[in-house]
Amino acid sequence: MNTRIKKEALIITNKELVFQNEEKEKHAAELIIANTELAFQNEDKEKRAAELIIANRELIFQNTEKEKRAAELIIANTELAFQNEEKEKRAAELIIANTELAFQNEEKEKRAAELIIANRELIFQNAEKEKRAAELITANRELAFQNEEKEKRAAELIIANQELAFQNKEKEKRAAELIIANKELAFQNKEKEQRAAELIIANTELAFQNDEKEKRALELTIANRELAFQNLEKEERAKELDLASKKLALKNEEKRIQTAELNIANRELAFQNQEKEKQAAALIIANLELKKAEEYQKEYIKGLEQMMFITSHKVRQPVANILGLSYLLDQTTNSPDEHIQFLNHIKQSALMLDSFTKELTQFIFNLEQKGKNKKYA
């Protein structure tokens, strides 16, 4: 009887061993499938890494474009400095012209002193001078009209200077990136305003001198002729000033167009940088999702291993017991008490199998919940 039971137990253990080998082969196949999935995910990672490399190359290209545009801005600033130097040269020429005019006024005063002595000698010619004085009155009216025109042009120049100052303020606002250049430009604008104020003062002094000249022109015919010549010179210089103002306005318009183009280019560059940042953020999110998938895969593999352990140890034991007891029940030599004992063992094994299947079902449910939580985290 004992040998028979031992043989039967050996048969049962051999069957369990064969079943366990089959289960191991199945689990090995599942591990091979999981490894192929992991290799596929690694290939996706390599593809995304290649995309990141391409995005970095594009970013380097755009940075080189930014450097080129910065070099263009430096060239524009050098041109602006050159134009400011030209303005300073013209202002220096105006100062030289004013000094020459002052020198001529001094010469006129000297000649006026000489004319006073000549007037004492030319009392006889006063009658002729009265006739010529009428002509001089008409000439003085024309001269006053010309002085009014000069004052109007000076007012227009002041308005133009005010508009230029306003444009310079707008340039300072728009050229926020060029702080150092703007400071120098503001300093130059202040110098220009001071020089414009000096020119206004000089023009007022010149108007006062013209009034004095009108008073003296009644007696000084020769001085009036010289003054007419000087007025012609002044008109030519005023024309030169008008041409210089027009050139300056044209240059300011070109500067405004260049600053507008630079603003458009900066906006396009900022838009491209935003698009790159969005793509980089999307790549970071994809990498995070890939990491979460890898973690879930590792936990899934661990879960499969635990399931293999549960099925190979806990579940197989009651199944083997049931198979062995059922085999023993097939024997006709068993007594009724042995049948009852075998049935009780089969019930206990069935209860153990039921509890293990519930445990396995709960384990699978928990594994799926972890995967969902990591997916939506």
SULVEN-V275514 format. One record per pair of residues at least 6 apart in sequence whose C-alpha atoms are under 6 Angstrom apart, sorted by sequence separation. I is the first residue (numbers start at 0). J is the second residue. D is the distance in whole Angstrom. If there is no record, write none. Layout:
BEGIN
i=I j=J d=D
i=I j=J d=D
END
This chain:
BEGIN
i=216 j=223 d=6
i=171 j=181 d=6
i=324 j=341 d=6
i=321 j=345 d=5
i=317 j=348 d=5
i=317 j=352 d=6
i=314 j=352 d=6
i=295 j=370 d=6
i=132 j=217 d=6
END
